[in-house]
Amino acid sequence: MVDFINQTQQLGANHFDNKASHSFGDLTKKEWNTMFYKHLDHHLNQFGM
């Protein structure tokens, strides 16, 4: 998981700007950022972290 987070950070926000999500279609870099945050937060809370 940490490797995925590091890879995402290295790609940078512009890499994700207007990229398509399988579930939601094209997203802005801000929308991607929000989705990454909420998804990671969900799993950290799921395991009591």
ChimeraX attribute file (.defattr): number of C-alpha atoms within 10 A of each C-alpha:
attribute: neighborCount
match mode: 1-to-1
recipient: residues
	/A:1	7
	/A:2	7
	/A:3	8
	/A:4	9
	/A:5	11
	/A:6	10
	/A:7	11
	/A:8	14
	/A:9	11
	/A:10	10
	/A:11	10
	/A:12	11
	/A:13	14
	/A:14	11
	/A:15	12
	/A:16	19
	/A:17	16
	/A:18	15
	/A:19	14
	/A:20	13
	/A:21	11
	/A:22	7
	/A:23	6
	/A:24	7
	/A:25	9
	/A:26	15
	/A:27	16
	/A:28	15
	/A:29	17
	/A:30	14
	/A:31	14
	/A:32	19
	/A:33	15
	/A:34	12
	/A:35	13
	/A:36	14
	/A:37	11
	/A:38	12
	/A:39	11
	/A:40	14
	/A:41	12
	/A:42	13
	/A:43	11
	/A:44	11
	/A:45	9
	/A:46	9
	/A:47	7
	/A:48	7
	/A:49	8
